[in-house]
Amino acid sequence: MVNKIKLADIFASKTQAKIIKFFIENSRQEYYQTELCVKLKESLGSIQYELERLVRIGFLTINRTKTRTYYSLNANFKLLKEFEAILKKVKR
């Protein structure tokens, strides 16, 4: 019997998998770090670390204002279609 593959098994960490899933499902909005901590129930440190990694690879874009840094899905990310396909095929 084949085990169900979970999203966290494919990506580097559980937090990264949660962020990727969240942004794919909420692709038209921007979010700031503290907001993501509350919505994803993760610590600020782990959210910050994974956001930096996802910005570096181009999955997320940054919009800085005077008081906050907002993150949003990069619709032009090269692997976006593949990430979406993976998300549909794995246990969430």
C-alpha positions as CSV (number, residue, x, y, z in Angstrom):
1,M,0.0,0.0,0.0
2,V,1.3,3.4,-1.0
3,N,1.5,6.1,1.8
4,K,-0.2,9.4,1.2
5,I,2.4,12.1,0.4
6,K,2.0,15.2,2.5
7,L,3.0,18.7,1.2
8,A,5.5,19.0,4.1
9,D,7.3,15.9,2.8
10,I,8.0,17.7,-0.5
11,F,9.1,21.1,0.7
12,A,12.0,22.0,3.0
13,S,9.8,22.5,6.1
14,K,6.3,22.3,7.4
15,T,6.2,26.1,7.7
16,Q,7.4,26.6,4.1
17,A,4.7,24.1,2.9
18,K,2.1,26.1,4.8
19,I,3.2,29.4,3.3
20,I,3.3,28.0,-0.2
21,K,-0.2,26.5,0.2
22,F,-1.5,29.7,1.8
23,F,-0.3,32.0,-1.0
24,I,-1.5,29.7,-3.8
25,E,-4.9,29.6,-2.2
26,N,-4.9,33.4,-1.5
27,S,-3.0,34.6,-4.6
28,R,-4.6,38.0,-5.0
29,Q,-3.7,39.5,-1.7
30,E,-0.7,40.9,0.2
31,Y,0.1,39.8,3.7
32,Y,2.6,41.1,6.4
33,Q,4.6,38.8,8.7
34,T,2.6,39.1,11.9
35,E,-0.6,38.5,9.9
36,L,0.9,35.3,8.5
37,C,2.0,34.2,12.0
38,V,-1.6,34.4,13.2
39,K,-3.2,32.9,10.1
40,L,-0.7,30.0,9.9
41,K,-0.1,29.5,13.6
42,E,3.6,29.6,13.3
43,S,6.3,31.6,15.1
44,L,7.6,34.9,13.8
45,G,11.1,33.5,13.4
46,S,10.1,30.6,11.3
47,I,7.8,32.8,9.2
48,Q,10.6,35.3,8.6
49,Y,13.1,32.6,7.6
50,E,10.8,31.0,5.1
51,L,9.6,34.2,3.6
52,E,13.2,35.2,3.0
53,R,13.8,31.9,1.3
54,L,10.7,32.2,-0.9
55,V,11.5,35.7,-1.9
56,R,15.0,34.6,-2.8
57,I,13.7,31.9,-5.2
58,G,11.1,34.3,-6.7
59,F,8.0,32.6,-5.3
60,L,7.0,35.7,-3.4
61,T,7.4,39.4,-4.1
62,I,7.8,42.3,-1.5
63,N,6.0,45.6,-1.3
64,R,7.5,47.9,1.4
65,T,5.6,50.8,2.9
66,K,6.8,53.1,5.7
67,T,5.7,50.8,8.4
68,R,5.3,47.3,7.0
69,T,6.6,44.8,4.5
70,Y,4.0,43.0,2.5
71,Y,4.4,39.7,0.7
72,S,2.4,38.4,-2.2
73,L,2.6,35.6,-4.7
74,N,4.7,36.2,-7.8
75,A,2.4,35.3,-10.6
76,N,5.4,35.0,-12.9
77,F,7.2,32.4,-10.8
78,K,8.7,29.8,-13.1
79,L,7.4,26.8,-11.1
80,L,4.0,28.2,-10.1
81,K,2.1,25.8,-12.3
82,E,4.1,22.9,-10.9
83,F,3.6,24.0,-7.3
84,E,-0.2,24.3,-8.0
85,A,-0.2,20.8,-9.5
86,I,1.6,19.3,-6.5
87,L,-0.8,21.0,-4.1
88,K,-3.7,19.4,-5.9
89,K,-2.1,15.9,-5.7
90,V,-1.0,15.8,-2.1
91,K,-2.7,15.4,1.3
92,R,-3.0,18.8,2.9
